[in-house]
């Protein structure tokens, strides 16, 4: 299975996926859009080496689309099977219990914690920040953020960033690695981070 190149990209109904698809192709992978649960059923899960949940979009809108299309269950099953998942931006946030962005909307609830609004100098936070991490492939990497919400404290955090508030810039649990930043928009450094996770 080491030669499998296909990556299942979950259709969250938000954002321009051109940057993500281009980045995945540059590191030698073949992205396949998954818009509903039956897309995974039709093509054996063994065809995919990993799942990517892209960023951009509101917490509530993304959760509604995942629930309506049966994709919440697909993601939960992959997580519980310890399969490789990469989440980006809101694709990180949905693994937690809830978000201040859309009160009353439940996340996947696989990780304890809550997404909260950042007390940042500018809203939204847009631009480059350096990661503080003990993990070599994340340490001191300059990466690109676009967000107003984040998980401020988590026992799953693998890197931190300070912008008004200190918050979790990346997390890891089981086969899940997720980023509050956008590795696909972070140049060569972001490409290297994705390559570490997916290859």
RAZIBEL-V717142 format. One record per residue. N is the residue number from 0. SS is DSSP state (hx for helix, st for strand, lp for the rest). BURIAL is # if it has 24 or more other ideal C-beta (glycine too) atoms within 12 Angstrom, else .. Layout:
N & SS & BURIAL
N & SS & BURIAL
This chain:
0 & lp & .
1 & lp & .
2 & lp & .
3 & lp & .
4 & lp & .
5 & st & #
6 & st & #
7 & st & #
8 & st & #
9 & st & #
10 & lp & #
11 & lp & #
12 & lp & #
13 & lp & #
14 & lp & #
15 & lp & .
16 & lp & #
17 & hx & .
18 & hx & #
19 & hx & #
20 & hx & .
21 & hx & .
22 & hx & #
23 & hx & #
24 & hx & .
25 & hx & .
26 & lp & #
27 & lp & .
28 & lp & #
29 & st & .
30 & st & #
31 & st & #
32 & st & #
33 & st & #
34 & lp & .
35 & lp & .
36 & hx & #
37 & hx & .
38 & hx & #
39 & hx & #
40 & hx & .
41 & hx & .
42 & lp & .
43 & lp & .
44 & hx & #
45 & hx & .
46 & hx & .
47 & st & #
48 & st & #
49 & st & #
50 & st & #
51 & st & #
52 & st & #
53 & lp & #
54 & lp & #
55 & lp & #
56 & lp & #
57 & lp & #
58 & hx & #
59 & hx & #
60 & hx & .
61 & hx & #
62 & hx & #
63 & hx & .
64 & hx & #
65 & hx & #
66 & hx & #
67 & hx & .
68 & lp & #
69 & lp & .
70 & hx & #
71 & hx & #
72 & hx & .
73 & hx & #
74 & hx & #
75 & hx & #
76 & hx & .
77 & hx & #
78 & hx & #
79 & hx & .
80 & lp & .
81 & lp & .
82 & lp & #
83 & lp & #
84 & st & #
85 & st & #
86 & st & #
87 & st & #
88 & lp & #
89 & hx & #
90 & hx & #
91 & hx & #
92 & hx & #
93 & lp & #
94 & lp & #
95 & lp & #
96 & lp & #
97 & st & #
98 & st & #
99 & lp & #
100 & lp & #
101 & lp & #
102 & lp & .
103 & lp & .
104 & lp & #
105 & st & .
106 & lp & #
107 & lp & #
108 & lp & .
109 & lp & #
110 & lp & #
111 & lp & .
112 & lp & #
113 & st & #
114 & st & #
115 & st & #
116 & st & #
117 & lp & #
118 & lp & .
119 & lp & #
120 & lp & .
121 & lp & .
122 & lp & .
123 & lp & .
124 & st & #
125 & st & .
126 & st & .
127 & st & .
128 & st & #
129 & st & .
130 & lp & #
131 & st & #
132 & lp & #
133 & lp & .
134 & lp & .
135 & lp & .
136 & lp & #
137 & lp & #
138 & lp & .
139 & lp & .
140 & lp & #
141 & st & #
142 & st & #
143 & st & #
144 & st & #
145 & st & #
146 & st & #
147 & lp & #
148 & st & #
149 & st & #
150 & lp & #
151 & lp & #
152 & lp & .
153 & lp & #
154 & lp & .
155 & lp & #
156 & st & #
157 & st & #
158 & st & #
159 & st & #
160 & st & #
161 & st & .
162 & lp & #
163 & lp & .
164 & lp & #
165 & st & .
166 & st & #
167 & st & #
168 & st & #
169 & st & #
170 & st & #
171 & st & #
172 & st & #
173 & lp & .
174 & lp & #
175 & st & #
176 & st & #
177 & st & #
178 & st & #
179 & lp & #
180 & lp & #
181 & lp & #
182 & hx & #
183 & hx & #
184 & hx & #
185 & lp & #
186 & hx & .
187 & hx & .
188 & hx & #
189 & hx & #
190 & hx & #
191 & hx & #
192 & hx & #
193 & hx & #
194 & hx & .
195 & hx & #
196 & hx & #
197 & hx & #
198 & lp & .
